[in-house]
Amino acid sequence: MSSTLNFKAHQMVMFSATWPAVVHRLAQEYMDPNPVKVVIGSEDLAANHDVMQIVEVLDDRARYEQLTAFKISLHWLNRMGSI
């Protein structure tokens, strides 16, 4: 049993929705120089068409009012079980 406790063994796992160069460099720096990369699906980046993104450019006052209204709507949607 003592022989099994004398070796250095550890496992490090990194998760990333994408694998940009900066994540690859981190893996090489903190892990074995040749980390194993597991890809599920395609490596090609693709937009998720189920996600809607809205961009609004507002001044400071309008931004606060819009954020407050958004938080209230999220609160009510959550209470109704919609989100």
mmCIF file of the N, C-alpha and C atoms, coordinates in Angstrom:
data_MODEL
# 
_entry.id   MODEL 
# 
loop_
_atom_site.group_PDB 
_atom_site.id 
_atom_site.type_symbol 
_atom_site.label_atom_id 
_atom_site.label_alt_id 
_atom_site.label_comp_id 
_atom_site.label_asym_id 
_atom_site.label_entity_id 
_atom_site.label_seq_id 
_atom_site.pdbx_PDB_ins_code 
_atom_site.Cartn_x 
_atom_site.Cartn_y 
_atom_site.Cartn_z 
_atom_site.occupancy 
_atom_site.B_iso_or_equiv 
_atom_site.pdbx_formal_charge 
_atom_site.auth_seq_id 
_atom_site.auth_comp_id 
_atom_site.auth_asym_id 
_atom_site.auth_atom_id 
_atom_site.pdbx_PDB_model_num 
ATOM 1   N N  . MET A 1 1  ? 0.814   -1.187 0.000   1.00 0.00 ? 1  MET A N  1 
ATOM 2   C CA . MET A 1 1  ? 0.000   0.000  0.000   1.00 0.00 ? 1  MET A CA 1 
ATOM 3   C C  . MET A 1 1  ? 0.859   1.253  0.000   1.00 0.00 ? 1  MET A C  1 
ATOM 4   N N  . SER A 1 2  ? 1.967   1.251  0.686   1.00 0.00 ? 2  SER A N  1 
ATOM 5   C CA . SER A 1 2  ? 2.812   2.446  0.723   1.00 0.00 ? 2  SER A CA 1 
ATOM 6   C C  . SER A 1 2  ? 3.378   2.777  -0.650  1.00 0.00 ? 2  SER A C  1 
ATOM 7   N N  . SER A 1 3  ? 3.583   1.765  -1.491  1.00 0.00 ? 3  SER A N  1 
ATOM 8   C CA . SER A 1 3  ? 4.120   2.049  -2.821  1.00 0.00 ? 3  SER A CA 1 
ATOM 9   C C  . SER A 1 3  ? 3.109   2.805  -3.681  1.00 0.00 ? 3  SER A C  1 
ATOM 10  N N  . THR A 1 4  ? 1.828   2.623  -3.430  1.00 0.00 ? 4  THR A N  1 
ATOM 11  C CA . THR A 1 4  ? 0.831   3.344  -4.220  1.00 0.00 ? 4  THR A CA 1 
ATOM 12  C C  . THR A 1 4  ? 0.682   4.791  -3.781  1.00 0.00 ? 4  THR A C  1 
ATOM 13  N N  . LEU A 1 5  ? 1.149   5.146  -2.592  1.00 0.00 ? 5  LEU A N  1 
ATOM 14  C CA . LEU A 1 5  ? 1.019   6.505  -2.094  1.00 0.00 ? 5  LEU A CA 1 
ATOM 15  C C  . LEU A 1 5  ? 2.223   7.373  -2.426  1.00 0.00 ? 5  LEU A C  1 
ATOM 16  N N  . ASN A 1 6  ? 3.286   6.796  -2.975  1.00 0.00 ? 6  ASN A N  1 
ATOM 17  C CA . ASN A 1 6  ? 4.515   7.543  -3.213  1.00 0.00 ? 6  ASN A CA 1 
ATOM 18  C C  . ASN A 1 6  ? 4.573   8.255  -4.557  1.00 0.00 ? 6  ASN A C  1 
ATOM 19  N N  . PHE A 1 7  ? 3.675   7.999  -5.437  1.00 0.00 ? 7  PHE A N  1 
ATOM 20  C CA . PHE A 1 7  ? 3.748   8.645  -6.744  1.00 0.00 ? 7  PHE A CA 1 
ATOM 21  C C  . PHE A 1 7  ? 2.858   9.881  -6.769  1.00 0.00 ? 7  PHE A C  1 
ATOM 22  N N  . LYS A 1 8  ? 3.226   10.810 -7.643  1.00 0.00 ? 8  LYS A N  1 
ATOM 23  C CA . LYS A 1 8  ? 2.417   12.016 -7.808  1.00 0.00 ? 8  LYS A CA 1 
ATOM 24  C C  . LYS A 1 8  ? 1.386   11.759 -8.901  1.00 0.00 ? 8  LYS A C  1 
ATOM 25  N N  . ALA A 1 9  ? 0.154   11.799 -8.519  1.00 0.00 ? 9  ALA A N  1 
ATOM 26  C CA . ALA A 1 9  ? -0.917  11.616 -9.506  1.00 0.00 ? 9  ALA A CA 1 
ATOM 27  C C  . ALA A 1 9  ? -1.983  12.670 -9.259  1.00 0.00 ? 9  ALA A C  1 
ATOM 28  N N  . HIS A 1 10 ? -2.352  13.327 -10.286 1.00 0.00 ? 10 HIS A N  1 
ATOM 29  C CA . HIS A 1 10 ? -3.442  14.283 -10.196 1.00 0.00 ? 10 HIS A CA 1 
ATOM 30  C C  . HIS A 1 10 ? -4.105  14.383 -11.559 1.00 0.00 ? 10 HIS A C  1 
ATOM 31  N N  . GLN A 1 11 ? -5.279  14.905 -11.528 1.00 0.00 ? 11 GLN A N  1 
ATOM 32  C CA . GLN A 1 11 ? -6.019  15.093 -12.771 1.00 0.00 ? 11 GLN A CA 1 
ATOM 33  C C  . GLN A 1 11 ? -6.567  16.508 -12.780 1.00 0.00 ? 11 GLN A C  1 
ATOM 34  N N  . MET A 1 12 ? -6.390  17.196 -13.870 1.00 0.00 ? 12 MET A N  1 
ATOM 35  C CA . MET A 1 12 ? -6.938  18.536 -14.022 1.00 0.00 ? 12 MET A CA 1 
ATOM 36  C C  . MET A 1 12 ? -7.845  18.524 -15.243 1.00 0.00 ? 12 MET A C  1 
ATOM 37  N N  . VAL A 1 13 ? -9.016  19.108 -15.082 1.00 0.00 ? 13 VAL A N  1 
ATOM 38  C CA . VAL A 1 13 ? -9.990  19.135 -16.167 1.00 0.00 ? 13 VAL A CA 1 
ATOM 39  C C  . VAL A 1 13 ? -10.384 20.583 -16.415 1.00 0.00 ? 13 VAL A C  1 
ATOM 40  N N  . MET A 1 14 ? -10.420 20.975 -17.672 1.00 0.00 ? 14 MET A N  1 
ATOM 41  C CA . MET A 1 14 ? -10.865 22.315 -18.054 1.00 0.00 ? 14 MET A CA 1 
ATOM 42  C C  . MET A 1 14 ? -12.072 22.166 -18.966 1.00 0.00 ? 14 MET A C  1 
ATOM 43  N N  . PHE A 1 15 ? -13.064 23.013 -18.759 1.00 0.00 ? 15 PHE A N  1 
ATOM 44  C CA . PHE A 1 15 ? -14.246 23.017 -19.616 1.00 0.00 ? 15 PHE A CA 1 
ATOM 45  C C  . PHE A 1 15 ? -14.340 24.370 -20.301 1.00 0.00 ? 15 PHE A C  1 
ATOM 46  N N  . SER A 1 16 ? -14.675 24.365 -21.560 1.00 0.00 ? 16 SER A N  1 
ATOM 47  C CA . SER A 1 16 ? -14.849 25.609 -22.294 1.00 0.00 ? 16 SER A CA 1 
ATOM 48  C C  . SER A 1 16 ? -15.873 25.378 -23.398 1.00 0.00 ? 16 SER A C  1 
ATOM 49  N N  . ALA A 1 17 ? -16.816 26.309 -23.521 1.00 0.00 ? 17 ALA A N  1 
ATOM 50  C CA . ALA A 1 17 ? -17.797 26.202 -24.601 1.00 0.00 ? 17 ALA A CA 1 
ATOM 51  C C  . ALA A 1 17 ? -17.110 26.363 -25.946 1.00 0.00 ? 17 ALA A C  1 
ATOM 52  N N  . THR A 1 18 ? -16.051 27.122 -25.959 1.00 0.00 ? 18 THR A N  1 
ATOM 53  C CA . THR A 1 18 ? -15.227 27.279 -27.157 1.00 0.00 ? 18 THR A CA 1 
ATOM 54  C C  . THR A 1 18 ? -13.793 26.985 -26.748 1.00 0.00 ? 18 THR A C  1 
ATOM 55  N N  . TRP A 1 19 ? -12.921 26.859 -27.682 1.00 0.00 ? 19 TRP A N  1 
ATOM 56  C CA . TRP A 1 19 ? -11.526 26.549 -27.377 1.00 0.00 ? 19 TRP A CA 1 
ATOM 57  C C  . TRP A 1 19 ? -10.640 27.548 -28.108 1.00 0.00 ? 19 TRP A C  1 
ATOM 58  N N  . PRO A 1 20 ? -10.718 28.825 -27.722 1.00 0.00 ? 20 PRO A N  1 
ATOM 59  C CA . PRO A 1 20 ? -9.878  29.828 -28.379 1.00 0.00 ? 20 PRO A CA 1 
ATOM 60  C C  . PRO A 1 20 ? -8.414  29.638 -28.003 1.00 0.00 ? 20 PRO A C  1 
ATOM 61  N N  . ALA A 1 21 ? -7.545  30.356 -28.685 1.00 0.00 ? 21 ALA A N  1 
ATOM 62  C CA . ALA A 1 21 ? -6.100  30.220 -28.468 1.00 0.00 ? 21 ALA A CA 1 
ATOM 63  C C  . ALA A 1 21 ? -5.715  30.475 -27.018 1.00 0.00 ? 21 ALA A C  1 
ATOM 64  N N  . VAL A 1 22 ? -6.373  31.411 -26.348 1.00 0.00 ? 22 VAL A N  1 
ATOM 65  C CA . VAL A 1 22 ? -6.016  31.718 -24.960 1.00 0.00 ? 22 VAL A CA 1 
ATOM 66  C C  . VAL A 1 22 ? -6.318  30.529 -24.041 1.00 0.00 ? 22 VAL A C  1 
ATOM 67  N N  . VAL A 1 23 ? -7.401  29.806 -24.285 1.00 0.00 ? 23 VAL A N  1 
ATOM 68  C CA . VAL A 1 23 ? -7.711  28.622 -23.481 1.00 0.00 ? 23 VAL A CA 1 
ATOM 69  C C  . VAL A 1 23 ? -6.696  27.528 -23.768 1.00 0.00 ? 23 VAL A C  1 
ATOM 70  N N  . HIS A 1 24 ? -6.310  27.386 -25.016 1.00 0.00 ? 24 HIS A N  1 
ATOM 71  C CA . HIS A 1 24 ? -5.297  26.395 -25.387 1.00 0.00 ? 24 HIS A CA 1 
ATOM 72  C C  . HIS A 1 24 ? -3.972  26.693 -24.681 1.00 0.00 ? 24 HIS A C  1 
ATOM 73  N N  . ARG A 1 25 ? -3.580  27.971 -24.638 1.00 0.00 ? 25 ARG A N  1 
ATOM 74  C CA . ARG A 1 25 ? -2.334  28.345 -23.946 1.00 0.00 ? 25 ARG A CA 1 
ATOM 75  C C  . ARG A 1 25 ? -2.425  28.062 -22.448 1.00 0.00 ? 25 ARG A C  1 
ATOM 76  N N  . LEU A 1 26 ? -3.573  28.335 -21.845 1.00 0.00 ? 26 LEU A N  1 
ATOM 77  C CA . LEU A 1 26 ? -3.752  28.019 -20.421 1.00 0.00 ? 26 LEU A CA 1 
ATOM 78  C C  . LEU A 1 26 ? -3.624  26.521 -20.173 1.00 0.00 ? 26 LEU A C  1 
ATOM 79  N N  . ALA A 1 27 ? -4.218  25.728 -21.038 1.00 0.00 ? 27 ALA A N  1 
ATOM 80  C CA . ALA A 1 27 ? -4.130  24.277 -20.893 1.00 0.00 ? 27 ALA A CA 1 
ATOM 81  C C  . ALA A 1 27 ? -2.682  23.816 -20.975 1.00 0.00 ? 27 ALA A C  1 
ATOM 82  N N  . GLN A 1 28 ? -1.922  24.358 -21.908 1.00 0.00 ? 28 GLN A N  1 
ATOM 83  C CA . GLN A 1 28 ? -0.519  23.968 -22.032 1.00 0.00 ? 28 GLN A CA 1 
ATOM 84  C C  . GLN A 1 28 ? 0.312   24.448 -20.850 1.00 0.00 ? 28 GLN A C  1 
ATOM 85  N N  . GLU A 1 29 ? -0.037  25.608 -20.293 1.00 0.00 ? 29 GLU A N  1 
ATOM 86  C CA . GLU A 1 29 ? 0.736   26.158 -19.182 1.00 0.00 ? 29 GLU A CA 1 
ATOM 87  C C  . GLU A 1 29 ? 0.484   25.408 -17.880 1.00 0.00 ? 29 GLU A C  1 
ATOM 88  N N  . TYR A 1 30 ? -0.770  25.097 -17.591 1.00 0.00 ? 30 TYR A N  1 
ATOM 89  C CA . TYR A 1 30 ? -1.115  24.523 -16.297 1.00 0.00 ? 30 TYR A CA 1 
ATOM 90  C C  . TYR A 1 30 ? -1.303  23.013 -16.318 1.00 0.00 ? 30 TYR A C  1 
ATOM 91  N N  . MET A 1 31 ? -1.352  22.436 -17.486 1.00 0.00 ? 31 MET A N  1 
ATOM 92  C CA . MET A 1 31 ? -1.559  21.002 -17.586 1.00 0.00 ? 31 MET A CA 1 
ATOM 93  C C  . MET A 1 31 ? -0.346  20.388 -18.271 1.00 0.00 ? 31 MET A C  1 
ATOM 94  N N  . ASP A 1 32 ? -0.440  19.147 -18.561 1.00 0.00 ? 32 ASP A N  1 
ATOM 95  C CA . ASP A 1 32 ? 0.602   18.462 -19.314 1.00 0.00 ? 32 ASP A CA 1 
ATOM 96  C C  . ASP A 1 32 ? 0.838   19.228 -20.613 1.00 0.00 ? 32 ASP A C  1 
ATOM 97  N N  . PRO A 1 33 ? 2.068   19.265 -21.124 1.00 0.00 ? 33 PRO A N  1 
ATOM 98  C CA . PRO A 1 33 ? 2.315   20.006 -22.371 1.00 0.00 ? 33 PRO A CA 1 
ATOM 99  C C  . PRO A 1 33 ? 1.456   19.544 -23.549 1.00 0.00 ? 33 PRO A C  1 
ATOM 100 N N  . ASN A 1 34 ? 0.923   18.348 -23.467 1.00 0.00 ? 34 ASN A N  1 
ATOM 101 C CA . ASN A 1 34 ? 0.071   17.830 -24.542 1.00 0.00 ? 34 ASN A CA 1 
ATOM 102 C C  . ASN A 1 34 ? -1.296  17.447 -23.979 1.00 0.00 ? 34 ASN A C  1 
ATOM 103 N N  . PRO A 1 35 ? -2.129  18.436 -23.650 1.00 0.00 ? 35 PRO A N  1 
ATOM 104 C CA . PRO A 1 35 ? -3.432  18.099 -23.060 1.00 0.00 ? 35 PRO A CA 1 
ATOM 105 C C  . PRO A 1 35 ? -4.339  17.399 -24.068 1.00 0.00 ? 35 PRO A C  1 
ATOM 106 N N  . VAL A 1 36 ? -5.229  16.591 -23.550 1.00 0.00 ? 36 VAL A N  1 
ATOM 107 C CA . VAL A 1 36 ? -6.213  15.911 -24.382 1.00 0.00 ? 36 VAL A CA 1 
ATOM 108 C C  . VAL A 1 36 ? -7.411  16.840 -24.535 1.00 0.00 ? 36 VAL A C  1 
ATOM 109 N N  . LYS A 1 37 ? -7.871  16.982 -25.754 1.00 0.00 ? 37 LYS A N  1 
ATOM 110 C CA . LYS A 1 37 ? -9.010  17.854 -26.050 1.00 0.00 ? 37 LYS A CA 1 
ATOM 111 C C  . LYS A 1 37 ? -10.152 16.992 -26.573 1.00 0.00 ? 37 LYS A C  1 
ATOM 112 N N  . VAL A 1 38 ? -11.284 17.049 -25.908 1.00 0.00 ? 38 VAL A N  1 
ATOM 113 C CA . VAL A 1 38 ? -12.460 16.292 -26.323 1.00 0.00 ? 38 VAL A CA 1 
ATOM 114 C C  . VAL A 1 38 ? -13.462 17.276 -26.908 1.00 0.00 ? 38 VAL A C  1 
ATOM 115 N N  . VAL A 1 39 ? -13.899 17.022 -28.119 1.00 0.00 ? 39 VAL A N  1 
ATOM 116 C CA . VAL A 1 39 ? -14.862 17.894 -28.790 1.00 0.00 ? 39 VAL A CA 1 
ATOM 117 C C  . VAL A 1 39 ? -16.156 17.112 -28.986 1.00 0.00 ? 39 VAL A C  1 
ATOM 118 N N  . ILE A 1 40 ? -17.251 17.707 -28.544 1.00 0.00 ? 40 ILE A N  1 
ATOM 119 C CA . ILE A 1 40 ? -18.562 17.100 -28.763 1.00 0.00 ? 40 ILE A CA 1 
ATOM 120 C C  . ILE A 1 40 ? -19.276 17.968 -29.783 1.00 0.00 ? 40 ILE A C  1 
ATOM 121 N N  . GLY A 1 41 ? -19.636 17.396 -30.893 1.00 0.00 ? 41 GLY A N  1 
ATOM 122 C CA . GLY A 1 41 ? -20.248 18.177 -31.967 1.00 0.00 ? 41 GLY A CA 1 
ATOM 123 C C  . GLY A 1 41 ? -19.171 18.684 -32.906 1.00 0.00 ? 41 GLY A C  1 
ATOM 124 N N  . SER A 1 42 ? -19.361 19.874 -33.400 1.00 0.00 ? 42 SER A N  1 
ATOM 125 C CA . SER A 1 42 ? -18.446 20.454 -34.377 1.00 0.00 ? 42 SER A CA 1 
ATOM 126 C C  . SER A 1 42 ? -17.555 21.501 -33.725 1.00 0.00 ? 42 SER A C  1 
ATOM 127 N N  . GLU A 1 43 ? -16.350 21.650 -34.224 1.00 0.00 ? 43 GLU A N  1 
ATOM 128 C CA . GLU A 1 43 ? -15.456 22.704 -33.740 1.00 0.00 ? 43 GLU A CA 1 
ATOM 129 C C  . GLU A 1 43 ? -15.781 24.044 -34.385 1.00 0.00 ? 43 GLU A C  1 
ATOM 130 N N  . ASP A 1 44 ? -16.599 24.025 -35.424 1.00 0.00 ? 44 ASP A N  1 
ATOM 131 C CA . ASP A 1 44 ? -16.982 25.274 -36.080 1.00 0.00 ? 44 ASP A CA 1 
ATOM 132 C C  . ASP A 1 44 ? -17.912 26.065 -35.169 1.00 0.00 ? 44 ASP A C  1 
ATOM 133 N N  . LEU A 1 45 ? -17.641 27.346 -35.032 1.00 0.00 ? 45 LEU A N  1 
ATOM 134 C CA . LEU A 1 45 ? -18.512 28.196 -34.240 1.00 0.00 ? 45 LEU A CA 1 
ATOM 135 C C  . LEU A 1 45 ? -19.786 28.466 -35.021 1.00 0.00 ? 45 LEU A C  1 
ATOM 136 N N  . ALA A 1 46 ? -20.899 28.384 -34.333 1.00 0.00 ? 46 ALA A N  1 
ATOM 137 C CA . ALA A 1 46 ? -22.188 28.633 -34.978 1.00 0.00 ? 46 ALA A CA 1 
ATOM 138 C C  . ALA A 1 46 ? -23.086 29.353 -33.984 1.00 0.00 ? 46 ALA A C  1 
ATOM 139 N N  . ALA A 1 47 ? -23.893 30.239 -34.490 1.00 0.00 ? 47 ALA A N  1 
ATOM 140 C CA . ALA A 1 47 ? -24.827 30.966 -33.636 1.00 0.00 ? 47 ALA A CA 1 
ATOM 141 C C  . ALA A 1 47 ? -25.963 30.041 -33.222 1.00 0.00 ? 47 ALA A C  1 
ATOM 142 N N  . ASN A 1 48 ? -26.425 30.220 -32.006 1.00 0.00 ? 48 ASN A N  1 
ATOM 143 C CA . ASN A 1 48 ? -27.593 29.500 -31.526 1.00 0.00 ? 48 ASN A CA 1 
ATOM 144 C C  . ASN A 1 48 ? -28.815 30.330 -31.904 1.00 0.00 ? 48 ASN A C  1 
ATOM 145 N N  . HIS A 1 49 ? -29.620 29.818 -32.802 1.00 0.00 ? 49 HIS A N  1 
ATOM 146 C CA . HIS A 1 49 ? -30.765 30.575 -33.308 1.00 0.00 ? 49 HIS A CA 1 
ATOM 147 C C  . HIS A 1 49 ? -31.912 30.642 -32.301 1.00 0.00 ? 49 HIS A C  1 
ATOM 148 N N  . ASP A 1 50 ? -31.791 29.910 -31.182 1.00 0.00 ? 50 ASP A N  1 
ATOM 149 C CA . ASP A 1 50 ? -32.806 29.977 -30.133 1.00 0.00 ? 50 ASP A CA 1 
ATOM 150 C C  . ASP A 1 50 ? -32.550 31.129 -29.163 1.00 0.00 ? 50 ASP A C  1 
ATOM 151 N N  . VAL A 1 51 ? -31.423 31.812 -29.309 1.00 0.00 ? 51 VAL A N  1 
ATOM 152 C CA . VAL A 1 51 ? -31.067 32.925 -28.430 1.00 0.00 ? 51 VAL A CA 1 
ATOM 153 C C  . VAL A 1 51 ? -31.313 34.229 -29.170 1.00 0.00 ? 51 VAL A C  1 
ATOM 154 N N  . MET A 1 52 ? -32.071 35.114 -28.529 1.00 0.00 ? 52 MET A N  1 
ATOM 155 C CA . MET A 1 52 ? -32.322 36.422 -29.125 1.00 0.00 ? 52 MET A CA 1 
ATOM 156 C C  . MET A 1 52 ? -31.486 37.456 -28.381 1.00 0.00 ? 52 MET A C  1 
ATOM 157 N N  . GLN A 1 53 ? -30.774 38.256 -29.104 1.00 0.00 ? 53 GLN A N  1 
ATOM 158 C CA . GLN A 1 53 ? -29.948 39.307 -28.513 1.00 0.00 ? 53 GLN A CA 1 
ATOM 159 C C  . GLN A 1 53 ? -30.492 40.656 -28.957 1.00 0.00 ? 53 GLN A C  1 
ATOM 160 N N  . ILE A 1 54 ? -30.720 41.521 -27.983 1.00 0.00 ? 54 ILE A N  1 
ATOM 161 C CA . ILE A 1 54 ? -31.217 42.866 -28.265 1.00 0.00 ? 54 ILE A CA 1 
ATOM 162 C C  . ILE A 1 54 ? -30.180 43.860 -27.766 1.00 0.00 ? 54 ILE A C  1 
ATOM 163 N N  . VAL A 1 55 ? -29.768 44.765 -28.617 1.00 0.00 ? 55 VAL A N  1 
ATOM 164 C CA . VAL A 1 55 ? -28.800 45.794 -28.244 1.00 0.00 ? 55 VAL A CA 1 
ATOM 165 C C  . VAL A 1 55 ? -29.513 47.137 -28.274 1.00 0.00 ? 55 VAL A C  1 
ATOM 166 N N  . GLU A 1 56 ? -29.429 47.842 -27.154 1.00 0.00 ? 56 GLU A N  1 
ATOM 167 C CA . GLU A 1 56 ? -30.034 49.169 -27.063 1.00 0.00 ? 56 GLU A CA 1 
ATOM 168 C C  . GLU A 1 56 ? -28.965 50.152 -26.613 1.00 0.00 ? 56 GLU A C  1 
ATOM 169 N N  . VAL A 1 57 ? -28.881 51.285 -27.261 1.00 0.00 ? 57 VAL A N  1 
ATOM 170 C CA . VAL A 1 57 ? -27.949 52.344 -26.874 1.00 0.00 ? 57 VAL A CA 1 
ATOM 171 C C  . VAL A 1 57 ? -28.772 53.436 -26.202 1.00 0.00 ? 57 VAL A C  1 
ATOM 172 N N  . LEU A 1 58 ? -28.481 53.671 -24.910 1.00 0.00 ? 58 LEU A N  1 
ATOM 173 C CA . LEU A 1 58 ? -29.291 54.587 -24.111 1.00 0.00 ? 58 LEU A CA 1 
ATOM 174 C C  . LEU A 1 58 ? -28.404 55.565 -23.351 1.00 0.00 ? 58 LEU A C  1 
ATOM 175 N N  . ASP A 1 59 ? -28.964 56.722 -23.021 1.00 0.00 ? 59 ASP A N  1 
ATOM 176 C CA . ASP A 1 59 ? -28.227 57.632 -22.142 1.00 0.00 ? 59 ASP A CA 1 
ATOM 177 C C  . ASP A 1 59 ? -28.366 57.122 -20.702 1.00 0.00 ? 59 ASP A C  1 
ATOM 178 N N  . ASP A 1 60 ? -27.669 57.761 -19.755 1.00 0.00 ? 60 ASP A N  1 
ATOM 179 C CA . ASP A 1 60 ? -27.615 57.261 -18.383 1.00 0.00 ? 60 ASP A CA 1 
ATOM 180 C C  . ASP A 1 60 ? -28.990 57.112 -17.738 1.00 0.00 ? 60 ASP A C  1 
ATOM 181 N N  . ARG A 1 61 ? -29.825 58.127 -17.861 1.00 0.00 ? 61 ARG A N  1 
ATOM 182 C CA . ARG A 1 61 ? -31.140 58.067 -17.219 1.00 0.00 ? 61 ARG A CA 1 
ATOM 183 C C  . ARG A 1 61 ? -32.012 56.993 -17.863 1.00 0.00 ? 61 ARG A C  1 
ATOM 184 N N  . ALA A 1 62 ? -32.060 56.977 -19.167 1.00 0.00 ? 62 ALA A N  1 
ATOM 185 C CA . ALA A 1 62 ? -32.871 55.978 -19.869 1.00 0.00 ? 62 ALA A CA 1 
ATOM 186 C C  . ALA A 1 62 ? -32.361 54.567 -19.579 1.00 0.00 ? 62 ALA A C  1 
ATOM 187 N N  . ARG A 1 63 ? -31.051 54.426 -19.431 1.00 0.00 ? 63 ARG A N  1 
ATOM 188 C CA . ARG A 1 63 ? -30.476 53.110 -19.145 1.00 0.00 ? 63 ARG A CA 1 
ATOM 189 C C  . ARG A 1 63 ? -30.985 52.595 -17.796 1.00 0.00 ? 63 ARG A C  1 
ATOM 190 N N  . TYR A 1 64 ? -30.990 53.467 -16.786 1.00 0.00 ? 64 TYR A N  1 
ATOM 191 C CA . TYR A 1 64 ? -31.475 53.071 -15.462 1.00 0.00 ? 64 TYR A CA 1 
ATOM 192 C C  . TYR A 1 64 ? -32.951 52.686 -15.518 1.00 0.00 ? 64 TYR A C  1 
ATOM 193 N N  . GLU A 1 65 ? -33.753 53.492 -16.195 1.00 0.00 ? 65 GLU A N  1 
ATOM 194 C CA . GLU A 1 65 ? -35.186 53.206 -16.305 1.00 0.00 ? 65 GLU A CA 1 
ATOM 195 C C  . GLU A 1 65 ? -35.431 51.903 -17.058 1.00 0.00 ? 65 GLU A C  1 
ATOM 196 N N  . GLN A 1 66 ? -34.681 51.680 -18.121 1.00 0.00 ? 66 GLN A N  1 
ATOM 197 C CA . GLN A 1 66 ? -34.844 50.458 -18.918 1.00 0.00 ? 66 GLN A CA 1 
ATOM 198 C C  . GLN A 1 66 ? -34.427 49.229 -18.111 1.00 0.00 ? 66 GLN A C  1 
ATOM 199 N N  . LEU A 1 67 ? -33.334 49.346 -17.365 1.00 0.00 ? 67 LEU A N  1 
ATOM 200 C CA . LEU A 1 67 ? -32.873 48.233 -16.536 1.00 0.00 ? 67 LEU A CA 1 
ATOM 201 C C  . LEU A 1 67 ? -33.897 47.911 -15.453 1.00 0.00 ? 67 LEU A C  1 
ATOM 202 N N  . THR A 1 68 ? -34.450 48.938 -14.822 1.00 0.00 ? 68 THR A N  1 
ATOM 203 C CA . THR A 1 68 ? -35.468 48.728 -13.792 1.00 0.00 ? 68 THR A CA 1 
ATOM 204 C C  . THR A 1 68 ? -36.694 48.029 -14.378 1.00 0.00 ? 68 THR A C  1 
ATOM 205 N N  . ALA A 1 69 ? -37.158 48.483 -15.525 1.00 0.00 ? 69 ALA A N  1 
ATOM 206 C CA . ALA A 1 69 ? -38.315 47.854 -16.177 1.00 0.00 ? 69 ALA A CA 1 
ATOM 207 C C  . ALA A 1 69 ? -38.010 46.406 -16.551 1.00 0.00 ? 69 ALA A C  1 
ATOM 208 N N  . PHE A 1 70 ? -36.802 46.146 -17.015 1.00 0.00 ? 70 PHE A N  1 
ATOM 209 C CA . PHE A 1 70 ? -36.407 44.785 -17.390 1.00 0.00 ? 70 PHE A CA 1 
ATOM 210 C C  . PHE A 1 70 ? -36.389 43.873 -16.165 1.00 0.00 ? 70 PHE A C  1 
ATOM 211 N N  . LYS A 1 71 ? -35.844 44.358 -15.062 1.00 0.00 ? 71 LYS A N  1 
ATOM 212 C CA . LYS A 1 71 ? -35.796 43.553 -13.837 1.00 0.00 ? 71 LYS A CA 1 
ATOM 213 C C  . LYS A 1 71 ? -37.199 43.255 -13.319 1.00 0.00 ? 71 LYS A C  1 
ATOM 214 N N  . ILE A 1 72 ? -38.096 44.225 -13.412 1.00 0.00 ? 72 ILE A N  1 
ATOM 215 C CA . ILE A 1 72 ? -39.480 43.998 -12.987 1.00 0.00 ? 72 ILE A CA 1 
ATOM 216 C C  . ILE A 1 72 ? -40.139 42.945 -13.874 1.00 0.00 ? 72 ILE A C  1 
ATOM 217 N N  . SER A 1 73 ? -39.924 43.028 -15.189 1.00 0.00 ? 73 SER A N  1 
ATOM 218 C CA . SER A 1 73 ? -40.531 42.036 -16.094 1.00 0.00 ? 73 SER A CA 1 
ATOM 219 C C  . SER A 1 73 ? -39.971 40.640 -15.824 1.00 0.00 ? 73 SER A C  1 
ATOM 220 N N  . LEU A 1 74 ? -38.675 40.534 -15.535 1.00 0.00 ? 74 LEU A N  1 
ATOM 221 C CA . LEU A 1 74 ? -38.102 39.224 -15.198 1.00 0.00 ? 74 LEU A CA 1 
ATOM 222 C C  . LEU A 1 74 ? -38.702 38.687 -13.906 1.00 0.00 ? 74 LEU A C  1 
ATOM 223 N N  . HIS A 1 75 ? -38.893 39.560 -12.941 1.00 0.00 ? 75 HIS A N  1 
ATOM 224 C CA . HIS A 1 75 ? -39.494 39.154 -11.671 1.00 0.00 ? 75 HIS A CA 1 
ATOM 225 C C  . HIS A 1 75 ? -40.878 38.549 -11.908 1.00 0.00 ? 75 HIS A C  1 
ATOM 226 N N  . TRP A 1 76 ? -41.722 39.223 -12.697 1.00 0.00 ? 76 TRP A N  1 
ATOM 227 C CA . TRP A 1 76 ? -43.078 38.733 -12.937 1.00 0.00 ? 76 TRP A CA 1 
ATOM 228 C C  . TRP A 1 76 ? -43.082 37.469 -13.788 1.00 0.00 ? 76 TRP A C  1 
ATOM 229 N N  . LEU A 1 77 ? -42.202 37.391 -14.759 1.00 0.00 ? 77 LEU A N  1 
ATOM 230 C CA . LEU A 1 77 ? -42.115 36.160 -15.556 1.00 0.00 ? 77 LEU A CA 1 
ATOM 231 C C  . LEU A 1 77 ? -41.705 34.985 -14.678 1.00 0.00 ? 77 LEU A C  1 
ATOM 232 N N  . ASN A 1 78 ? -40.790 35.225 -13.758 1.00 0.00 ? 78 ASN A N  1 
ATOM 233 C CA . ASN A 1 78 ? -40.347 34.173 -12.847 1.00 0.00 ? 78 ASN A CA 1 
ATOM 234 C C  . ASN A 1 78 ? -41.490 33.744 -11.924 1.00 0.00 ? 78 ASN A C  1 
ATOM 235 N N  . ARG A 1 79 ? -42.248 34.692 -11.412 1.00 0.00 ? 79 ARG A N  1 
ATOM 236 C CA . ARG A 1 79 ? -43.384 34.367 -10.525 1.00 0.00 ? 79 ARG A CA 1 
ATOM 237 C C  . ARG A 1 79 ? -44.448 33.560 -11.257 1.00 0.00 ? 79 ARG A C  1 
ATOM 238 N N  . MET A 1 80 ? -44.622 33.824 -12.546 1.00 0.00 ? 80 MET A N  1 
ATOM 239 C CA . MET A 1 80 ? -45.625 33.104 -13.337 1.00 0.00 ? 80 MET A CA 1 
ATOM 240 C C  . MET A 1 80 ? -45.105 31.751 -13.811 1.00 0.00 ? 80 MET A C  1 
ATOM 241 N N  . GLY A 1 81 ? -43.820 31.487 -13.582 1.00 0.00 ? 81 GLY A N  1 
ATOM 242 C CA . GLY A 1 81 ? -43.250 30.214 -14.003 1.00 0.00 ? 81 GLY A CA 1 
ATOM 243 C C  . GLY A 1 81 ? -42.858 30.176 -15.461 1.00 0.00 ? 81 GLY A C  1 
ATOM 244 N N  . SER A 1 82 ? -42.758 31.340 -16.085 1.00 0.00 ? 82 SER A N  1 
ATOM 245 C CA . SER A 1 82 ? -42.409 31.388 -17.510 1.00 0.00 ? 82 SER A CA 1 
ATOM 246 C C  . SER A 1 82 ? -40.917 31.242 -17.746 1.00 0.00 ? 82 SER A C  1 
ATOM 247 N N  . ILE A 1 83 ? -40.120 31.514 -16.720 1.00 0.00 ? 83 ILE A N  1 
ATOM 248 C CA . ILE A 1 83 ? -38.666 31.352 -16.864 1.00 0.00 ? 83 ILE A CA 1 
ATOM 249 C C  . ILE A 1 83 ? -38.125 30.540 -15.715 1.00 0.00 ? 83 ILE A C  1 
# 
